[in-house]
Amino acid sequence: MAGCDCPGGCKPDTCSCNYDYRGLGLEWLEDSGFAYDQNGRVTRPNNIGITECNILCKCSMECQNRVVQRGREVKLQIFMTRECGWGLRTLEPIPKGTYIDSYLGLVITRAEAERREAEYRQSGLSYLFDLDFFEKSNENSMNCGMEKTLEALELIESPETPDSESAETQHPALLQKKRRRATRFGNSRKRRAKGPFTTGNGRGQRNQKEVEALSEYEEIGEFRVKQEKVPFGYEEVGQSSRTATRNHSVERTSEVSAAHNLERSTSTTPEDYRLRSYSLDSKDMGNVTRFSNHSCDPNLDIYSVVTGSHEIFTLALFANRDITAGSELTFSYSGTAGLERAKEKKKQLKNRKNKKGGEDTELFKCRCGTTKCVGYYWN
Ligand SMILES: C[S@@+](CC[C@H](N)C(=O)[O-])C[C@H]1O[C@@H](n2cnc3c(N)ncnc32)[C@H](O)[C@@H]1O
């Protein structure tokens, strides 16, 4: 993690936290200013990550490049909707581009998320959110923003110093690219661990008994990290692979599932790649955003925002249009680029319905009631 030291305050052209995408030849992103305007409203599309100034920067909290970390300012209310259970609405008008709040929850491995998803199907209520922004950027051509950034960054990365930890190589796009490159050149040092409960800290491997003997929590600086047994074990040799999220406040998540050995492993197969991803679960820990329902015509968009460590990004919700007081606040569970996937899912579910009686079809039936409703959502 690196901080900026801008004399006289941060300026988009000189602040090292603001990567100048225009300089990389990305004509599609005309605005090379900060991600936020003077009023703190987001100006970029949400298919590209935002890096805010952080705790190591010399600028104050008033800096134009700090919005999400200042927290929620909009008055919200949880209410009972007609069709979708509890929902979230605004008590005041919200101008387009305004930051609403961030989707918070317990960080768990993808494998654990899959286990919980099966459980949540019984109740029909799920609070899981996949942290797959970079994963989807790689595999989904619709998410061209990050893909183009990756291509452009490839041009400036120095081949002599691929492992340098400079500010530039700490950029999430580059971190991801480094991982991709490691995969491409087959220099992965990951190998499958011996047992299902084995964890590794990068310097050695712990057996199941040792894992059970570990204290439940570790205090690591400002982070509170919970060690968890993970159903799938991978050992990463030679790299520390700890992950954590900020303990923001009582309302915010204070626990983190640290599946040490899944983090930073370089993928060898699509299955490895999938399993090393993370998800958020806000069922037991989270904030008001956990009550935000899905809509096929949402008034909020989700942005991946880095406010500190690049290990875990924040899922920040911004208004994608002017919103009137009293309106329900919704986002697309399928992602901005996910409508096609939702339609595809609809087809698959219909086929399954013909074979099995259609329980799943009902489970993901969308009740957003908008004119753009595609009938089903997929989360
Ligand atoms: C993150 S929670 C949202 C809050 C939830 N409505 C509640 O009462 O706690 C997601 C769950 O809300 C319901 N839901 C959200 N959007 C929906 C929609 N468009 N159609 C049907 N159900 C929806 C589903 O049960 C889904 O699993």
The ligand as a Gaussian input file, in Angstrom:
#p B3LYP/6-31G(d) Opt

LIG

0 1
 C      -30.069000      -9.273000       0.155000
 S      -31.638000      -9.864000       0.576000
 C      -32.647000      -8.406000       0.429000
 C      -33.492000      -8.179000       1.653000
 C      -34.652000      -9.131000       1.776000
 N      -35.763000      -8.691000       0.961000
 C      -35.102000      -9.314000       3.208000
 O      -36.304000      -9.344000       3.480000
 O      -34.237000      -9.454000       4.085000
 C      -31.982000     -10.817000      -0.873000
 C      -33.256000     -11.595000      -0.824000
 O      -34.389000     -10.724000      -1.014000
 C      -35.342000     -11.305000      -1.898000
 N      -35.369000     -10.499000      -3.143000
 C      -34.591000      -9.446000      -3.415000
 N      -34.892000      -8.924000      -4.611000
 C      -35.888000      -9.662000      -5.134000
 C      -36.622000      -9.626000      -6.351000
 N      -36.398000      -8.713000      -7.285000
 N      -37.566000     -10.560000      -6.540000
 C      -37.809000     -11.485000      -5.596000
 N      -37.166000     -11.579000      -4.433000
 C      -36.203000     -10.675000      -4.188000
 C      -34.869000     -12.713000      -2.156000
 O      -35.456000     -13.540000      -1.174000
 C      -33.358000     -12.615000      -1.939000
 O      -32.773000     -13.840000      -1.576000

